[in-house]
Amino acid sequence: MEITDAAIAWIRSNRRRHRIPEKFGLRVFRHDGGGLATRSSAEPDMGEETVLHGGLRFFVSADAARALAGRRIDVRASGESDGLVLTRSQPERATEARRITGTARPGSRIPAASRSRS
């Protein structure tokens, strides 16, 4: 799993804004609609892999890990709709992105967005 420094900073800022404890990790999982979503959690669920990045814990389900293969988590700031996005790991293809989270409030479901191209 790859994640940019900008995404780490965005997650930290968002956690402070929503008063989520520092010890909590960020669960990355597939929601019922098929897209990826995130939720803050104190501990991983059974079967989830714990990944450390930038001093943060990520709890990644097996199906989410497959979706993250060859991609990196980044942040896209666009006024009111900033959030985490998936981009291809190769810099030359970094313009293709899929939104995976919005406000990162605990328990939020984020539908998969269509892919965009520049």
C-alpha positions in Angstrom: 0.0 0.0 0.0 1.4 3.4 -1.0 0.3 6.7 0.6 1.6 10.2 -0.1 2.8 12.6 2.6 -0.1 15.0 1.6 -2.6 12.2 2.3 -1.0 11.5 5.7 -1.2 15.3 6.5 -4.9 15.4 5.4 -5.8 12.4 7.5 -4.1 13.9 10.6 -5.9 17.3 10.0 -9.3 15.6 9.5 -8.8 13.5 12.7 -8.1 16.6 14.7 -11.1 18.4 13.2 -13.5 15.5 14.1 -11.8 14.9 17.5 -10.8 11.3 16.6 -8.3 9.9 19.1 -4.7 9.7 17.9 -4.5 6.0 18.9 -7.2 5.1 16.4 -6.4 3.6 13.0 -8.1 4.1 9.7 -9.9 1.1 8.3 -9.9 0.7 4.5 -12.6 -1.6 3.2 -15.1 -2.3 0.4 -18.6 -1.0 1.2 -21.8 -2.6 0.0 -21.8 -0.5 -3.2 -18.5 -2.0 -4.3 -16.3 1.1 -3.8 -13.7 1.7 -1.2 -14.4 3.5 2.1 -12.6 4.5 5.2 -13.7 4.5 8.9 -11.8 5.3 12.1 -11.4 2.3 14.4 -9.6 1.5 17.7 -8.5 -1.9 16.5 -8.4 -4.0 13.3 -11.2 -6.5 12.6 -10.3 -10.2 12.3 -8.5 -10.9 9.0 -7.4 -7.3 8.4 -3.8 -6.4 7.9 -2.3 -3.6 9.9 -0.1 -1.3 7.8 2.0 1.6 9.3 2.6 4.7 7.3 3.7 8.1 8.6 3.1 7.1 12.1 -0.6 6.2 11.3 -2.2 2.7 11.5 -4.3 1.5 8.5 -6.4 -1.6 8.9 -6.8 -3.1 5.4 -9.2 -5.8 4.4 -8.1 -8.4 1.9 -10.5 -7.2 -0.8 -9.4 -3.6 -0.3 -5.8 -4.7 -0.5 -6.5 -6.1 -4.0 -8.1 -2.8 -5.0 -5.1 -0.9 -3.8 -2.6 -3.0 -5.7 -0.6 -0.8 -8.1 -2.2 2.4 -6.7 -1.4 4.9 -4.1 -3.6 6.9 -1.7 -3.3 10.7 -2.3 -5.4 13.7 -1.5 -7.2 15.9 -3.9 -8.2 19.4 -2.6 -10.9 21.1 -4.7 -12.7 23.6 -2.5 -15.5 22.0 -0.6 -14.9 18.4 -1.9 -11.4 17.7 -0.7 -10.7 14.1 0.1 -8.6 11.0 -0.4 -8.3 9.6 -3.9 -6.6 6.5 -5.5 -4.1 7.3 -8.2 -1.9 4.9 -10.3 1.5 4.3 -8.8 3.3 5.4 -12.0 3.8 9.2 -12.0 2.9 9.4 -15.8 -0.6 8.0 -15.1 -1.3 10.0 -11.9 -4.1 12.0 -13.5 -6.5 9.0 -13.3 -8.1 8.9 -9.9 -11.0 7.4 -8.0 -12.4 9.0 -4.9 -12.3 6.7 -1.8 -13.4 9.0 1.0 -15.0 12.3 1.8 -15.0 13.7 5.3 -13.7 10.5 6.9 -16.3 10.7 9.6 -16.6 7.5 11.5 -18.9 5.1 9.8 -19.3 7.0 6.6 -19.9 5.2 3.3 -18.5 6.7 0.2 -19.7 5.4 -3.2 -17.1 4.8 -5.9 -16.9 7.7 -8.3 -16.3 7.4 -12.0 -12.7 7.7 -13.2 -11.7 11.1 -14.5 -9.0 11.9 -17.1 -7.3 15.2 -17.7 
